[in-house]
Amino acid sequence: MNAMDPKSDDLAHLHYGDGEFVVMKPGRYVLCAVSGRRVPLEALRYWDAETQEAYASATEALQAWQSRQAARSA
């Protein structure tokens, strides 16, 4: 992707797998499912393949996991 591309600030659409993701629609970032923060693709390290969600950091990934566990226990 070229930084000078006028569409380079777009939201990317990804398919999250185990240990990798596939770009379905090019863009520069995804949104964290917990915080709503923009996560640049080059900084994306945390996601859940089952829920197809991206997370800005390990903290948000843990929060999402804990929420799912609490919902299952209720």
C-alpha positions as CSV (number, residue, x, y, z in Angstrom):
1,M,0.0,0.0,0.0
2,N,1.2,3.5,-0.9
3,A,1.0,6.1,1.9
4,M,0.2,8.7,-0.8
5,D,-2.8,6.7,-2.0
6,P,-6.0,8.8,-1.3
7,K,-7.8,5.7,-0.1
8,S,-5.0,4.5,2.2
9,D,-6.8,5.7,5.3
10,D,-9.7,3.3,4.8
11,L,-10.9,0.7,7.2
12,A,-9.6,-2.7,6.2
13,H,-11.7,-5.8,6.3
14,L,-9.9,-9.0,7.3
15,H,-10.6,-12.7,7.8
16,Y,-8.8,-13.8,11.0
17,G,-7.3,-17.2,11.2
18,D,-5.2,-19.1,13.7
19,G,-1.9,-17.1,13.6
20,E,-2.6,-15.2,10.5
21,F,-5.1,-13.0,8.8
22,V,-6.2,-12.4,5.2
23,V,-7.0,-9.0,3.9
24,M,-10.4,-9.1,2.2
25,K,-10.6,-5.3,1.6
26,P,-7.4,-3.3,1.6
27,G,-7.1,-0.5,4.1
28,R,-4.7,0.8,6.7
29,Y,-6.4,-0.1,9.9
30,V,-9.0,-2.2,11.7
31,L,-11.1,-1.2,14.7
32,C,-10.6,-2.8,18.2
33,A,-13.7,-4.7,19.1
34,V,-13.4,-3.6,22.8
35,S,-12.1,0.0,22.7
36,G,-13.0,1.1,19.2
37,R,-9.5,2.4,18.7
38,R,-7.9,2.2,15.2
39,V,-5.2,-0.5,15.0
40,P,-2.9,-0.1,12.0
41,L,-2.4,-3.4,10.2
42,E,1.3,-3.4,10.8
43,A,0.7,-3.2,14.5
44,L,-2.1,-5.8,14.7
45,R,-1.0,-8.6,17.0
46,Y,-4.2,-9.7,18.8
47,W,-7.4,-11.1,17.3
48,D,-9.9,-13.9,17.8
49,A,-10.5,-16.2,14.9
50,E,-13.6,-17.7,16.4
51,T,-15.4,-14.3,16.9
52,Q,-13.6,-12.6,14.0
53,E,-12.6,-9.6,16.2
54,A,-9.5,-7.5,16.4
55,Y,-8.0,-6.1,19.6
56,A,-5.7,-3.1,20.1
57,S,-3.6,-4.9,22.8
58,A,-3.4,-7.9,25.0
59,T,-5.5,-6.0,27.6
60,E,-8.5,-5.7,25.3
61,A,-8.1,-9.3,24.1
62,L,-8.2,-10.4,27.8
63,Q,-11.3,-8.2,28.5
64,A,-13.1,-9.7,25.5
65,W,-12.2,-13.3,26.6
66,Q,-13.3,-12.6,30.2
67,S,-16.6,-11.1,29.0
68,R,-17.3,-14.2,26.9
69,Q,-16.5,-16.5,29.8
70,A,-18.8,-14.6,32.1
71,A,-21.6,-14.8,29.5
72,R,-21.1,-18.5,29.2
73,S,-21.2,-19.0,33.0
74,A,-24.4,-17.0,33.4
